[in-house]
Amino acid sequence: MTEPNADIIVVGAGLAGLVAAAEAADAGKRVLLLDQEGEQNLGGQAFWSFGGLFLVDSPEQRRLGIRDSRELALSDWMTTAGFDRPEDHWPRQWAQAYVDFAAGEKRSWLAAQGLKLFPVVGWAERGGQGALGPGNSVPRFHITWGTGPGVVEPFERRVRAHLLSGR
Ligand SMILES: Cc1cc2nc3c(=O)[nH]c(=O)nc-3n(C[C@H](O)[C@H](O)[C@H](O)COP(=O)(O)OP(=O)(O)OC[C@H]3O[C@@H](n4cnc5c(N)ncnc54)[C@H](O)[C@@H]3O)c2cc1C
């Protein structure tokens, strides 16, 4: 995506930039994706990550007997964040939107792109103090098959497809 007449310029080709670029290009926008690093850094930190994904009330959790819900996940997030200032308005809105996504279409959206999950759910950022303490009160760390590169791959593929089509 090197044409100068872009509708959207995305700065940073980490996972956030790749997702934004892929979604914008799929929506018909001409996207310029820039990064200070070379192409070998595509995917940024996510490539090197463990590929653990936050999902709420998933089939993987239920199979392991983990009882989760949108309400519990939002309660965990709010307790951990402790939003109590006027400027916390947008972070609070983001938390609600992200928990809705993680309890809703996130899993099927990723699956539709070919991302697969390992059938074990880990307990990262755990609280261990129940729903009233900070952290995840239940395991929510879903491990991507292929770890970090497995998370990056669908979005890199979509971005490269647009590059090849010249959009
Ligand atoms: C070892 C490791 C394991 C992890 N494991 C997990 C995990 O299991 N689960 C999880 O949810 N998270 C995990 N994380 C965190 C997660 O990987 C990151 O939060 C996420 O990938 C960040 O993505 P990003 O696109 O926002 O930023 P980045 O990946 O940091 O990408 C930012 C990009 O912007 C570019 N850039 C920055 N400034 C400029 C500039 N001025 N001009 C041009 N380009 C610029 C950088 O070169 C980079 O390519 C892990 C992180 C690490 C390091």
Ligand as a Chemical Component Dictionary entry (heavy atoms), coordinates in Angstrom:
data_LIG
# 
_chem_comp.id                   LIG 
_chem_comp.type                 NON-POLYMER 
_chem_comp.pdbx_formal_charge   0 
_chem_comp.three_letter_code    LIG 
# 
loop_
_chem_comp_atom.comp_id 
_chem_comp_atom.atom_id 
_chem_comp_atom.alt_atom_id 
_chem_comp_atom.type_symbol 
_chem_comp_atom.charge 
_chem_comp_atom.model_Cartn_x 
_chem_comp_atom.model_Cartn_y 
_chem_comp_atom.model_Cartn_z 
_chem_comp_atom.pdbx_ordinal 
LIG C1  C1  C 0 6.796  -11.447 24.929 1  
LIG C2  C2  C 0 5.385  -10.893 24.887 2  
LIG C3  C3  C 0 4.308  -11.738 25.143 3  
LIG C4  C4  C 0 3.022  -11.213 25.110 4  
LIG N1  N1  N 0 1.959  -12.077 25.290 5  
LIG C5  C5  C 0 0.698  -11.599 25.194 6  
LIG C6  C6  C 0 -0.412 -12.475 25.267 7  
LIG O1  O1  O 0 -0.275 -13.690 25.365 8  
LIG N2  N2  N 0 -1.674 -11.941 25.193 9  
LIG C7  C7  C 0 -1.873 -10.589 25.032 10 
LIG O2  O2  O 0 -3.044 -10.161 24.970 11 
LIG N3  N3  N 0 -0.837 -9.746  24.942 12 
LIG C8  C8  C 0 0.434  -10.211 24.988 13 
LIG N4  N4  N 0 1.483  -9.360  24.862 14 
LIG C9  C9  C 0 1.179  -7.947  24.627 15 
LIG C10 C10 C 0 0.733  -7.744  23.156 16 
LIG O3  O3  O 0 1.561  -8.503  22.292 17 
LIG C11 C11 C 0 0.808  -6.253  22.807 18 
LIG O4  O4  O 0 0.030  -5.499  23.718 19 
LIG C12 C12 C 0 0.263  -5.970  21.409 20 
LIG O5  O5  O 0 0.845  -6.837  20.435 21 
LIG C13 C13 C 0 0.521  -4.505  21.045 22 
LIG O6  O6  O 0 0.132  -4.308  19.716 23 
LIG P1  P1  P 0 0.214  -2.870  19.098 24 
LIG O7  O7  O 0 -0.052 -3.016  17.623 25 
LIG O8  O8  O 0 -0.661 -1.941  19.868 26 
LIG O9  O9  O 0 1.697  -2.359  19.371 27 
LIG P2  P2  P 0 3.122  -2.890  18.831 28 
LIG O10 O10 O 0 3.146  -4.350  18.588 29 
LIG O11 O11 O 0 4.128  -2.314  19.765 30 
LIG O12 O12 O 0 3.258  -2.189  17.432 31 
LIG C14 C14 C 0 3.506  -0.809  17.295 32 
LIG C15 C15 C 0 4.213  -0.597  15.957 33 
LIG O13 O13 O 0 4.306  0.811   15.750 34 
LIG C16 C16 C 0 5.587  1.106   15.259 35 
LIG N5  N5  N 0 5.860  2.494   15.624 36 
LIG C17 C17 C 0 5.898  3.040   16.872 37 
LIG N6  N6  N 0 6.116  4.351   16.803 38 
LIG C18 C18 C 0 6.203  4.663   15.478 39 
LIG C19 C19 C 0 6.421  5.870   14.762 40 
LIG N7  N7  N 0 6.584  7.047   15.414 41 
LIG N8  N8  N 0 6.453  5.836   13.412 42 
LIG C20 C20 C 0 6.301  4.642   12.754 43 
LIG N9  N9  N 0 6.079  3.464   13.375 44 
LIG C21 C21 C 0 6.035  3.487   14.730 45 
LIG C22 C22 C 0 6.512  0.085   15.927 46 
LIG O14 O14 O 0 7.707  -0.110  15.177 47 
LIG C23 C23 C 0 5.626  -1.160  15.939 48 
LIG O15 O15 O 0 5.810  -1.966  14.779 49 
LIG C24 C24 C 0 2.798  -9.835  24.867 50 
LIG C25 C25 C 0 3.885  -8.995  24.609 51 
LIG C26 C26 C 0 5.165  -9.512  24.613 52 
LIG C27 C27 C 0 6.323  -8.593  24.291 53 
# 
loop_
_chem_comp_bond.comp_id 
_chem_comp_bond.atom_id_1 
_chem_comp_bond.atom_id_2 
_chem_comp_bond.value_order 
_chem_comp_bond.pdbx_ordinal 
LIG C1  C2  SING 1  
LIG C2  C3  SING 2  
LIG C2  C26 DOUB 3  
LIG C3  C4  DOUB 4  
LIG C4  N1  SING 5  
LIG C4  C24 SING 6  
LIG N1  C5  DOUB 7  
LIG C5  C6  SING 8  
LIG C5  C8  SING 9  
LIG C6  O1  DOUB 10 
LIG C6  N2  SING 11 
LIG N2  C7  SING 12 
LIG C7  O2  DOUB 13 
LIG C7  N3  SING 14 
LIG N3  C8  DOUB 15 
LIG C8  N4  SING 16 
LIG N4  C9  SING 17 
LIG N4  C24 SING 18 
LIG C9  C10 SING 19 
LIG C10 O3  SING 20 
LIG C10 C11 SING 21 
LIG C11 O4  SING 22 
LIG C11 C12 SING 23 
LIG C12 O5  SING 24 
LIG C12 C13 SING 25 
LIG C13 O6  SING 26 
LIG O6  P1  SING 27 
LIG P1  O7  DOUB 28 
LIG P1  O8  SING 29 
LIG P1  O9  SING 30 
LIG O9  P2  SING 31 
LIG P2  O10 DOUB 32 
LIG P2  O11 SING 33 
LIG P2  O12 SING 34 
LIG O12 C14 SING 35 
LIG C14 C15 SING 36 
LIG C15 O13 SING 37 
LIG C15 C23 SING 38 
LIG O13 C16 SING 39 
LIG C16 N5  SING 40 
LIG C16 C22 SING 41 
LIG N5  C17 SING 42 
LIG N5  C21 SING 43 
LIG C17 N6  DOUB 44 
LIG N6  C18 SING 45 
LIG C18 C19 SING 46 
LIG C18 C21 DOUB 47 
LIG C19 N7  SING 48 
LIG C19 N8  DOUB 49 
LIG N8  C20 SING 50 
LIG C20 N9  DOUB 51 
LIG N9  C21 SING 52 
LIG C22 O14 SING 53 
LIG C22 C23 SING 54 
LIG C23 O15 SING 55 
LIG C24 C25 DOUB 56 
LIG C25 C26 SING 57 
LIG C26 C27 SING 58 
# 
